[in-house]
Amino acid sequence: MKYILEMKKINKRFGGIQALQDVDFSCFKGEVHALVGENGAGKSTLLKILAGLYQKDSGAISFNGKAVEFKNPQEAQRAGIAMVYQELTLFPDMTVAENIFLNQEPCNRWGLINQSEIKRRVTELITKYNIDLNPDDLVGYLPIAKQQMVEILKILAREPELIIFDEPTSALAKEEVHKLYEIINALKKNEKTIIFISHRFEEVFAIADRITVFKDGKFVATVLTRETNQDMLIRLMVGRPLKDIFPKKLVQATKKIIFEVKNLNVKGKLSDISFQIREGEVLGIAGLQGHGQTELLKALAGILPKDSGDFFIKSKPVSIRNPIDAIQAGIAFVPEDRKTQGLLLNLTVRENIALKSLYLRQILNFILLDKEREFVNRLIKELSIKAHSCEQQTVNLSGGNQQKVVLAKELGIKPRVILFNEPTRGIDVETKQELYYLMRQLANEGSIVIMVSSDLMEIIGMSDKVLVMYEGKISAELTKENISEENIMRGAVGIA
């Protein structure tokens, strides 16, 4: 079988970081090829070079038997290579149809954009791939999962030969993940080549023909999917077996209630929410997408104003009308989309970590920079953030290290309550383990840890108590041996 793509001895450096070192990578025509490795292993960097977003320092690339060097994404697209980025590249104030055909709009004979033709083609695409989208909807009002599907259709509209998916399912619910599988299988039948970056092993084993492993910017191995298993992959990725991914849970919760919500209501979103958290517990919140889990966290963080309800921390009432009230009460919020909601990517690691707690290191409104650097460097060390210095731009960190920067920023306010929304989305298995142990440590030290996750294994592995939500209400409350996939799913569909 002939290679459609060959990349040989690729090197790339960012400042003092060697992102890729003598990397070889190749694909057969019509295969689905998964690329796996820890955050910072070089996966996205290699494929951004292939897609023309980055320029390699040295090495050679051939595509369809010809040597190529793309100076920008447009050149790569013209050659038949397109990439669905992990970060959304959509314009929120434009419609679904306008986003999909941006910069490739069909025109009428007078040179004007043919809106009816755009709508016809988009409707054709939506129908072809059976995706639930309205061409006339403004993208900014769509949930993240539907925006991701728009991002995918934008690439498919260009009909490329080779399609790169960088963590395409990190924002998708189960139903949309299966829809993406169908799309990929349809593309494969049409002899399209797919390169797929994922940290979710179940996806890799479900759709990939071959798997390539990277570690520390170097090629490790390429294996046939049917000849490997999860343990072998983990060993290749981290250099050792990874045991005890989840930390030990509480043996027995104390009777001491440290956080309580009573009769919380938000019109049209949350109805009569009440629960308690005991000292040392990690509370998991589960349910199918769109049933109020994120809205509950936002109400607790003061982002979503409540119509009624009371909050208590260590038996004392807390008034939360807005995010400032929440911060002053010691409530921290780690959002689901770190790139748009949790970070200012063009600022440095130091500036991002210090941002939320500036008031703690000021005299007469002047920032004490020495204290700020000391504070930031301490958190970088404690959270094992991989950056060549605190002055590195945050945009150049891997996804897992960016997530640690978000958490460091929130820890800066010395929180009593920490709200995690999809805390491990888009990060590798070893960084996930680090975050799990850190969350358990925070709970053991007296912080109140509340986690929303669409990953059932994460909910089951981390939670001492689970609330399941259905249509904005708590449909089930599970503890100990009652925390199971079956019981969670029963609550998620309203039959608990």
Disulfide bonds with the S-S distance in Angstrom:
none
